[in-house]
Amino acid sequence: MITHSTRSRRWPIPLTLVATTLFAALTLVGRRPSSEGIDSLATAFDDSTMAATLTAEQKLVDFQVSADETEEAVNSQIGTAGAQAGSLSLPASSEVLPAPLEHVRQSVADGVGEASTRFGGEVGKAGRFASSRVTESLLGLAQAGGLGDLKPGGLSVEWEELAISGVGGARLKAVVAYPKAGAAEATRRFPVVVLCNSWVMNWWEYAVKQQEWAAAGYVVLMYVARGWWESEGEVTAAGPLEVDDARRVLDTVETRSADWHADPSRIATAGVSYGGGLAVLTAAADSRVTAAVSLSGWGNINRALAGQGAPNLFWYEVLKLSGSPWVGMGRLSNSVSPHFRAILAGNRSEEVVGWCRTRSPEAHLQDLCGGGRATPVLLSNNAEDRLFAPDAALLYRQALHGAGCRVETMIHEGIHAMAELPGMLGFSDAVATSSPLWSRVLAFLDANLKPGAAPPPPPPPALSFQLRQPEASVFKNYVPVYLDFDSWPSPRVQPSSYRLRGDALAPPQARDVAAPSPPPKAEECTRRLAYGPDTGFSGGGALLSPFFSSPAGG
């Protein structure tokens, strides 16, 4: 069956600007609200005739200060907040400002007086700091305006920052979006989606999806894995420490379930790339996870770095460089690069094989699919991905399916994480494409975390493969076409063999198949094929080449 995406396409620029501004500003401001940043924010809203009357005494109640902060530092911060609060004096009535703007005014008013030298306050406690306040306000306005993927209506959303204690006491930054508790929701319990960051990405990666899904009735917690950005510890590349950290995150969901109106019996893990691999590893390690979503993730780490014995040198350098402490985004453990190099060199020692198995979801199939679990898994990979290649993704799918898991698989055009990117920024219906991926993810979550909430949809295809469309271009909209298969391997797909005839490859004719001719002897050959000679020419940038051959590059 061939399916077309039927999503309506809207101009994505407004939400793009909102998301870009939010991500750029809060990457800096979200770490630690400085007095200069707070003053600039207050001045901007003062110019728009929105501010608030605050006092230092009122804000003392809201401060959450970690035990190692000195009294002198706290007093200094309170004094700064009080001085700024005293300079603000504009109306605070919702009768003066429209409701959405009043919400922004109140959020900024609350955020201006808050201060903390550690993200998220004390471990496990709520941190209603400036970044979460502003995120809540801007995304709430974007949703009220129906920008991009955010639809008007739905449940009101509240945001919260917190620190989660990982293995060894490492503090992991987390941000949760959840439906506000109105009268109708007082007794409701909402399913939970736990998201983990991609390699080098920060807490804002899924901010738009958090807002969208929370308004649809989910508690959506995103945490930053150890070693990235403000989260403490070192990156061990989806090793046991990261998996145990993820289980601590699930513990936090249970502990805070009453505050967030969460149902800890309905939890899905999800993520893109690094987060996608960790999502499945976490699901295998903890039976509290009832569904998993891996987008541009991997099943076998050895196959990713040295598939078919071909070392993936380009991606090795990208992963190593981007995780280096001097780049400033992560702190890659000194133990990771030697193992990567051993994989590239074809080292099959017991230690290296064990290191790979620990980090490969395919090695944990019994835990994930056996024992009656049959965990539902949604896989999505891209046809031009040179890190987690599509043929490896299909092998991964077969391994899961053969072990008893219920698997849905999508293969899209584009390079690594290209199909996921527009939706993460909030415009699945973009200028160049109308991707059904994120709507498929939400449908998967609804089917497995909200059973019986609506009439069950028809069963999804086992595999959806996007066809290449030569007319695709960044300069015009197009609707992607997917070829759906109810089972895989499919009898509709048959292998073909080709023979060299003259200067071209030709498909075999019937007589070739029935009675193939014996191969010629070496002395009878009149043509020779040379490969691998040093011509002096270069194929160009390893990342640009697949980009220009994908729909995004036309």
C-alpha positions as CSV (number, residue, x, y, z in Angstrom):
1,M,0.0,0.0,0.0
2,I,1.2,3.5,-0.9
3,T,0.3,6.2,1.6
4,H,0.5,10.0,1.4
5,S,0.8,12.3,4.3
6,T,-2.5,14.3,4.5
7,R,-1.4,16.9,7.1
8,S,-2.2,20.4,6.2
9,R,0.8,22.6,5.7
10,R,1.1,25.9,7.4
11,W,3.8,28.6,7.3
12,P,6.2,27.7,10.0
13,I,8.1,30.9,10.4
14,P,6.4,32.3,13.6
15,L,7.0,29.2,15.7
16,T,10.5,28.9,14.2
17,L,11.3,32.4,15.5
18,V,9.8,31.6,18.8
19,A,11.7,28.4,19.1
20,T,15.0,29.9,17.9
21,T,14.7,32.8,20.3
22,L,13.7,30.6,23.2
23,F,16.4,28.1,22.6
24,A,19.2,30.6,22.1
25,A,18.2,32.8,25.1
26,L,17.5,30.0,27.5
27,T,20.6,28.0,26.7
28,L,22.4,30.9,28.4
29,V,19.8,32.2,30.8
30,G,18.5,28.8,31.8
31,R,21.7,27.8,33.4
32,R,21.8,30.5,36.0
33,P,19.6,33.6,36.1
34,S,22.0,36.5,36.4
35,S,21.2,40.0,37.6
36,E,22.0,41.4,34.2
37,G,19.8,38.9,32.4
38,I,16.9,39.5,34.9
39,D,17.3,43.2,34.5
40,S,17.2,43.0,30.7
41,L,14.1,40.8,30.8
42,A,12.3,43.1,33.2
43,T,13.2,46.2,31.1
44,A,11.9,44.5,27.9
45,F,8.5,43.8,29.5
46,D,8.5,47.3,31.1
47,D,8.7,48.7,27.6
48,S,5.7,46.7,26.7
49,T,3.8,48.0,29.7
50,M,4.0,44.7,31.5
51,A,5.7,44.3,34.9
52,A,4.8,43.4,38.4
53,T,5.1,44.7,42.0
54,L,7.3,42.4,44.0
55,T,8.9,42.6,47.4
56,A,11.8,40.7,48.7
57,E,9.8,39.5,51.7
58,Q,7.3,37.8,49.3
59,K,10.0,36.1,47.4
60,L,11.7,34.6,50.5
61,V,9.0,31.9,50.6
62,D,9.9,30.8,47.0
63,F,13.6,30.4,47.5
64,Q,15.0,26.9,47.5
65,V,18.7,27.0,48.3
66,S,20.9,23.9,48.3
67,A,22.8,23.1,51.5
68,D,26.2,24.1,50.3
69,E,25.2,27.7,49.4
70,T,26.5,30.2,51.9
71,E,24.2,32.6,53.8
72,E,26.1,35.5,52.4
73,A,25.5,34.5,48.8
74,V,21.8,34.0,49.5
75,N,21.5,37.4,51.1
76,S,23.2,39.0,48.2
77,Q,20.8,37.3,45.7
78,I,17.8,38.4,47.8
79,G,19.0,41.9,47.9
80,T,19.4,42.0,44.1
81,A,15.9,40.6,43.6
82,G,14.5,43.1,46.0
83,A,16.2,46.0,44.4
84,Q,14.9,45.0,41.0
85,A,11.4,44.3,42.3
86,G,11.2,47.8,43.8
87,S,11.7,49.4,40.4
88,L,8.7,47.7,38.8
89,S,5.2,49.1,39.3
90,L,2.7,48.5,36.5
91,P,-0.8,47.0,36.7
92,A,-1.2,43.4,37.8
93,S,-4.8,42.9,36.9
94,S,-6.0,40.4,34.3
95,E,-8.7,42.9,33.5
96,V,-6.0,45.2,32.1
97,L,-4.1,42.6,30.1
98,P,-5.5,39.9,27.9
99,A,-5.4,36.5,29.6
100,P,-2.4,35.1,27.7
101,L,-0.4,38.3,28.3
102,E,-1.4,38.3,31.9
103,H,0.0,34.8,32.2
104,V,3.3,36.1,30.7
105,R,3.3,39.1,33.1
106,Q,2.7,36.9,36.1
107,S,5.3,34.3,35.0
108,V,8.0,37.0,34.5
109,A,7.0,38.7,37.7
110,D,7.5,35.4,39.6
111,G,10.7,34.6,37.7
112,V,12.4,38.0,38.2
113,G,12.5,37.6,42.0
114,E,13.8,34.0,42.0
115,A,17.5,33.2,42.3
116,S,19.6,30.1,42.6
117,T,23.2,29.3,42.0
118,R,22.4,25.6,41.3
119,F,20.0,24.5,38.6
120,G,16.8,23.0,39.9
121,G,17.3,23.8,43.6
122,E,17.6,20.9,46.0
123,V,17.6,17.4,44.6
124,G,14.1,16.1,43.9
125,K,12.4,19.4,44.7
126,A,10.6,21.8,42.4
127,G,12.6,24.6,40.9
128,R,10.3,27.3,39.5
129,F,13.1,29.4,38.1
130,A,13.2,32.0,35.4
131,S,13.9,29.6,32.5
132,S,11.0,27.3,33.3
133,R,8.7,30.4,33.8
134,V,9.6,31.9,30.5
135,T,9.4,28.6,28.7
136,E,5.9,28.0,30.0
137,S,4.9,31.5,29.0
138,L,6.3,31.6,25.5
139,L,5.2,28.1,24.6
140,G,1.8,28.8,26.1
141,L,1.4,31.8,23.9
142,A,2.6,29.8,20.8
143,Q,0.0,27.2,21.5
144,A,-2.8,29.8,22.1
145,G,-1.9,31.2,18.7
146,G,-1.8,27.8,17.0
147,L,1.7,28.2,15.8
148,G,3.3,25.2,14.0
149,D,2.6,21.9,15.6
150,L,1.0,23.5,18.7
151,K,-2.8,23.5,18.4
152,P,-5.0,25.8,20.3
153,G,-7.0,24.3,23.1
154,G,-6.2,21.2,25.2
155,L,-5.1,21.2,28.8
156,S,-3.2,24.1,30.4
157,V,0.4,23.2,30.9
158,E,2.7,23.8,33.9
159,W,6.5,23.6,33.8
160,E,9.0,22.7,36.4
161,E,12.8,22.4,36.7
162,L,14.4,19.9,39.1
163,A,17.6,18.1,39.7
164,I,17.6,14.3,39.9
165,S,20.2,12.4,41.8
166,G,21.9,9.9,39.6
167,V,24.4,7.2,40.4
168,G,27.1,8.4,42.7
169,G,25.1,11.5,43.6
170,A,25.6,13.1,40.1
171,R,23.0,15.8,39.7
172,L,21.0,15.4,36.4
173,K,19.1,18.4,35.0
174,A,15.5,17.7,34.3
175,V,12.5,19.7,33.0
176,V,8.9,18.4,33.3
177,A,5.8,19.7,31.6
178,Y,2.5,18.4,32.9
179,P,-1.2,19.3,32.8
180,K,-2.3,21.8,35.4
181,A,-4.6,20.4,38.1
182,G,-8.0,22.1,37.5
183,A,-11.2,20.9,39.0
184,A,-11.8,18.4,36.2
185,E,-8.3,17.0,36.5
186,A,-8.0,16.8,40.3
187,T,-8.5,13.0,40.3
188,R,-7.1,12.2,36.9
189,R,-3.8,10.5,36.4
190,F,-1.9,11.0,33.2
191,P,0.6,8.7,31.4
192,V,4.2,9.6,31.4
193,V,6.8,10.1,28.6
194,V,10.4,10.2,29.7
195,L,12.7,11.8,27.1
196,C,16.5,11.9,27.1
197,N,18.7,14.3,25.2
198,S,20.6,13.5,21.9
199,W,24.4,13.6,21.8
200,V,25.5,17.2,22.6
201,M,21.9,18.5,23.0
202,N,20.5,20.3,26.1
203,W,17.2,20.4,28.0
204,W,15.4,22.6,25.3
205,E,15.7,19.9,22.6
206,Y,12.1,18.6,23.1
207,A,10.5,21.8,24.6
208,V,8.0,22.1,21.8
209,K,7.0,18.4,22.0
210,Q,6.7,18.7,25.8
211,Q,4.3,21.5,25.5
212,E,2.3,19.7,22.7
213,W,2.1,16.4,24.5
214,A,1.4,17.8,27.9
215,A,-1.6,19.7,26.5
216,A,-2.7,16.4,25.0
217,G,-2.7,14.8,28.5
218,Y,0.8,13.5,29.1
219,V,3.3,14.2,31.8
220,V,6.5,14.8,29.8
221,L,9.8,14.7,31.6
222,M,13.0,15.5,29.8
223,Y,16.3,14.9,31.5
224,V,19.9,15.6,30.4
225,A,22.1,12.5,30.6
226,R,25.2,12.6,32.7
227,G,28.2,14.5,31.4
228,W,26.2,16.8,29.1
229,W,25.9,20.5,29.8
230,E,24.8,21.1,33.5
231,S,24.3,17.4,34.3
232,E,27.2,16.2,36.4
233,G,29.4,13.2,35.8
234,E,31.1,11.9,32.6
235,V,29.7,10.5,29.4
236,T,30.3,6.8,29.2
237,A,28.3,6.3,25.9
238,A,25.1,4.7,27.1
239,G,26.8,2.5,29.6
240,P,25.5,1.0,32.8
241,L,25.8,4.4,34.6
242,E,23.5,6.1,32.1
243,V,21.0,3.2,32.3
244,D,21.0,3.3,36.1
245,D,20.6,7.0,36.0
246,A,17.5,6.5,33.8
247,R,16.1,4.2,36.4
248,R,16.6,6.9,39.1
249,V,14.6,9.2,36.8
250,L,11.8,6.6,36.9
251,D,12.0,6.5,40.7
252,T,11.5,10.3,40.6
253,V,8.4,9.9,38.5
254,E,7.0,7.6,41.1
255,T,8.0,9.9,44.0
256,R,6.5,13.0,42.4
257,S,3.5,11.3,40.8
258,A,1.0,13.0,43.1
259,D,2.5,16.5,42.4
260,W,2.4,15.9,38.6
261,H,-0.9,13.8,38.5
262,A,1.2,11.1,36.9
263,D,0.3,7.5,36.5
264,P,3.6,5.6,37.0
265,S,2.0,2.4,35.7
266,R,2.0,3.9,32.2
267,I,5.5,5.0,31.2
268,A,7.1,5.3,27.8
269,T,10.7,6.2,27.1
270,A,11.7,8.0,24.0
271,G,14.4,10.0,22.3
272,V,16.4,10.9,19.2
273,S,19.8,9.4,18.4
274,Y,21.7,9.0,21.7
275,G,18.4,9.4,23.6
276,G,16.7,6.8,21.3
277,G,19.3,4.2,22.2
278,L,19.0,5.0,25.9
279,A,15.2,4.8,25.6
280,V,15.3,1.1,24.5
281,L,18.2,0.2,26.9
282,T,16.2,1.7,29.8
283,A,13.0,-0.2,28.7
284,A,15.0,-3.4,28.7
285,A,16.5,-2.8,32.2
286,D,13.2,-1.7,33.9
287,S,9.8,-3.3,33.5
288,R,8.1,-0.1,34.6
289,V,8.6,1.1,31.0
290,T,5.6,-0.2,28.9
291,A,6.6,1.2,25.5
292,A,9.7,2.7,23.9
293,V,10.4,5.0,20.9
294,S,13.8,5.1,19.2
295,L,14.3,7.8,16.6
296,S,17.5,7.6,14.6
297,G,18.8,5.2,17.2
298,W,21.0,2.1,17.1
299,G,20.5,-1.6,17.8
300,N,24.2,-2.7,17.7
301,I,27.0,-0.2,18.4
302,N,29.6,-2.4,16.7
303,R,27.5,-2.4,13.5
304,A,27.3,1.4,13.7
305,L,31.0,2.1,14.0
306,A,32.3,-0.7,11.9
307,G,29.5,-2.2,9.9
308,Q,30.6,-4.9,7.4
309,G,34.1,-4.4,8.6
310,A,34.2,-0.8,7.3
311,P,35.4,1.6,10.0
312,N,33.2,4.7,10.3
313,L,36.0,7.1,10.7
314,F,34.0,10.3,10.0
315,W,31.4,9.7,12.7
316,Y,34.1,8.5,15.2
317,E,35.8,11.9,14.9
318,V,32.5,13.7,15.1
319,L,31.5,11.9,18.3
320,K,34.9,12.2,19.9
321,L,35.3,15.9,19.1
322,S,31.8,17.0,20.1
323,G,32.1,15.2,23.4
324,S,35.4,16.7,24.3
325,P,35.4,18.9,27.4
326,W,37.2,21.8,25.7
327,V,34.2,22.1,23.3
328,G,32.1,22.9,26.3
329,M,29.0,20.7,25.7
330,G,30.0,17.4,27.2
331,R,32.6,15.6,29.2
332,L,33.4,12.4,27.4
333,S,35.0,9.8,29.7
334,N,38.6,8.9,28.9
335,S,37.5,5.2,28.6
336,V,35.2,5.8,25.6
337,S,37.6,6.8,22.8
338,P,39.9,3.8,23.3
339,H,36.9,1.5,22.9
340,F,35.7,3.3,19.8
341,R,39.2,2.9,18.3
342,A,39.3,-0.8,19.2
343,I,35.9,-1.3,17.4
344,L,37.2,0.6,14.3
345,A,40.4,-1.6,14.3
346,G,38.4,-4.8,14.4
347,N,39.4,-5.7,17.9
348,R,37.2,-8.6,19.0
349,S,38.7,-9.2,22.4
350,E,36.3,-10.3,25.2
351,E,36.6,-7.0,26.9
352,V,35.7,-5.0,23.8
353,V,32.8,-7.3,22.8
354,G,31.4,-7.0,26.4
355,W,31.7,-3.2,26.2
356,C,29.7,-3.3,23.0
357,R,27.1,-5.7,24.2
358,T,26.3,-3.7,27.3
359,R,25.5,-0.7,25.0
360,S,23.6,-2.5,22.3
361,P,19.8,-3.0,22.7
362,E,20.0,-6.1,20.5
363,A,21.9,-7.8,23.3
364,H,19.0,-7.3,25.7
365,L,16.2,-8.8,23.7
366,Q,15.2,-11.3,26.4
367,D,14.7,-8.6,29.0
368,L,12.8,-6.4,26.6
369,C,10.7,-8.8,24.7
370,G,10.7,-12.1,26.7
371,G,9.0,-13.2,29.8
372,G,5.6,-12.1,28.5
373,R,6.6,-8.4,28.2
374,A,6.5,-8.1,24.4
375,T,7.3,-4.4,24.8
376,P,5.9,-2.2,22.0
377,V,8.8,-0.4,20.2
378,L,8.6,2.3,17.5
379,L,11.8,2.5,15.4
380,S,12.5,5.4,12.9
381,N,15.7,5.7,10.9
382,N,16.7,7.6,7.8
383,A,17.8,6.2,4.4
384,E,20.9,8.5,4.1
385,D,22.1,8.0,7.7
386,R,25.8,7.1,7.6
387,L,25.9,6.5,11.4
388,F,22.9,4.3,12.1
389,A,22.3,3.0,8.6
390,P,18.9,1.8,7.3
391,D,20.0,-1.7,6.6
392,A,21.2,-1.9,10.3
393,A,17.8,-0.5,11.3
394,L,16.0,-3.3,9.5
395,L,18.2,-5.9,11.1
396,Y,17.4,-4.3,14.4
397,R,13.7,-4.5,13.6
398,Q,14.0,-8.2,12.8
399,A,15.8,-8.9,16.0
400,L,13.1,-7.2,18.1
401,H,10.3,-8.9,16.1
402,G,11.9,-12.3,16.3
403,A,12.3,-12.0,20.1
404,G,8.6,-11.2,20.5
405,C,8.4,-7.4,20.7
406,R,5.7,-5.6,18.8
407,V,7.6,-3.3,16.4
408,E,6.6,-0.5,14.1
409,T,9.3,0.8,11.8
410,M,9.6,3.9,9.6
411,I,12.5,4.6,7.1
412,H,12.6,8.2,5.8
413,E,14.7,10.1,3.4
414,G,17.4,12.3,4.8
415,I,20.6,12.1,6.9
416,H,21.0,11.4,10.6
417,A,18.0,12.9,12.6
418,M,16.9,14.9,9.6
419,A,13.3,13.5,9.6
420,E,13.0,14.3,13.3
421,L,14.4,17.8,13.3
422,P,11.5,19.8,11.9
423,G,9.1,18.3,14.4
424,M,11.4,19.0,17.3
425,L,11.5,22.7,16.3
426,G,7.7,22.7,16.0
427,F,7.1,22.6,12.3
428,S,6.4,19.1,11.1
429,D,4.5,20.9,8.2
430,A,7.5,22.8,6.9
431,V,8.3,24.6,3.7
432,A,10.1,21.7,2.2
433,T,8.2,18.7,3.7
434,S,5.2,17.5,5.5
435,S,6.5,14.8,7.7
436,P,4.1,12.3,9.4
437,L,6.7,11.1,11.8
438,W,5.8,12.9,15.0
439,S,2.0,12.4,14.5
440,R,2.9,8.7,14.1
441,V,4.9,8.9,17.4
442,L,1.9,10.5,19.2
443,A,-0.5,7.8,17.8
444,F,1.9,5.1,19.0
445,L,1.9,6.6,22.5
446,D,-1.9,7.0,22.5
447,A,-2.3,3.4,21.5
448,N,0.0,2.0,24.1
449,L,-0.5,4.4,27.0
450,K,-4.1,5.4,26.6
451,P,-5.8,2.2,25.6
452,G,-9.6,2.5,25.4
453,A,-9.5,6.3,25.4
454,A,-10.8,6.3,21.8
455,P,-11.9,3.8,19.2
456,P,-8.8,1.8,18.3
457,P,-7.3,2.9,15.0
458,P,-6.5,0.3,12.3
459,P,-3.3,-1.6,13.0
460,P,-0.3,0.3,11.7
461,P,1.9,-1.2,9.0
462,A,5.0,-3.2,10.1
463,L,7.2,-1.0,7.9
464,S,6.7,2.3,6.2
465,F,9.4,3.2,3.7
466,Q,9.5,6.7,2.2
467,L,10.0,6.8,-1.6
468,R,12.5,9.1,-3.1
469,Q,10.8,12.0,-5.0
470,P,13.0,13.8,-7.6
471,E,10.7,16.8,-7.4
472,A,11.5,17.4,-3.7
473,S,13.1,20.7,-3.1
474,V,13.5,23.3,-0.3
475,F,11.9,25.8,-2.6
476,K,8.4,24.2,-2.7
477,N,6.1,22.1,-0.6
478,Y,5.7,18.5,-1.3
479,V,3.8,15.6,0.3
480,P,6.1,12.6,1.0
481,V,5.0,9.2,-0.3
482,Y,5.4,6.1,1.9
483,L,5.3,2.4,0.7
484,D,3.6,0.4,3.5
485,F,4.3,-3.3,4.2
486,D,2.0,-5.3,6.5
487,S,4.9,-7.8,7.2
488,W,8.6,-7.8,6.8
489,P,10.4,-9.3,4.9
490,S,7.7,-8.9,2.3
491,P,7.0,-11.2,-0.7
492,R,6.5,-8.0,-2.7
493,V,10.2,-7.3,-2.5
494,Q,12.3,-9.7,-4.5
495,P,16.1,-9.5,-5.0
496,S,17.5,-8.8,-8.4
497,S,20.9,-9.6,-9.8
498,Y,22.7,-7.6,-12.6
499,R,25.5,-8.5,-14.9
500,L,28.1,-6.3,-16.6
501,R,27.4,-6.0,-20.3
502,G,29.6,-3.7,-22.2
503,D,29.7,-0.4,-20.3
504,A,26.4,-0.8,-18.4
505,L,24.7,-3.1,-15.9
506,A,21.9,-5.0,-17.3
507,P,19.2,-7.1,-15.5
508,P,19.3,-10.8,-16.2
509,Q,17.1,-12.3,-18.8
510,A,15.1,-15.5,-18.4
511,R,17.7,-17.7,-20.0
512,D,20.4,-16.2,-17.7
513,V,18.4,-17.3,-14.7
514,A,17.5,-20.7,-16.0
515,A,21.0,-21.6,-17.3
516,P,23.6,-19.2,-16.1
517,S,26.8,-19.3,-18.1
518,P,30.0,-20.3,-16.3
519,P,32.3,-17.5,-15.4
520,P,35.0,-16.8,-18.0
521,K,38.6,-17.7,-17.3
522,A,41.0,-14.9,-16.4
523,E,42.9,-15.1,-19.8
524,E,39.5,-14.7,-21.6
525,C,38.6,-11.4,-20.0
526,T,38.7,-8.4,-22.2
527,R,37.6,-5.8,-19.7
528,R,39.0,-5.1,-16.2
529,L,37.4,-3.1,-13.4
530,A,39.8,-1.1,-11.2
531,Y,38.7,0.2,-7.8
532,G,40.3,2.1,-5.0
533,P,43.0,3.9,-7.1
534,D,44.4,7.2,-5.7
535,T,43.1,9.6,-8.3
536,G,43.8,12.8,-6.4
537,F,40.2,13.8,-6.4
538,S,38.0,14.2,-3.3
539,G,34.3,13.3,-2.9
540,G,33.8,16.4,-0.8
541,G,32.5,16.8,2.7
542,A,31.3,13.6,4.2
543,L,28.3,15.4,5.8
544,L,27.4,17.6,2.9
545,S,27.2,14.9,0.3
546,P,24.3,13.0,1.8
547,F,22.6,16.2,2.8
548,F,22.5,17.4,-0.8
549,S,21.1,14.0,-1.9
550,S,18.3,14.2,0.7
551,P,14.9,15.9,0.3
552,A,16.1,18.8,2.5
553,G,18.9,19.5,0.1
554,G,16.8,19.1,-3.0
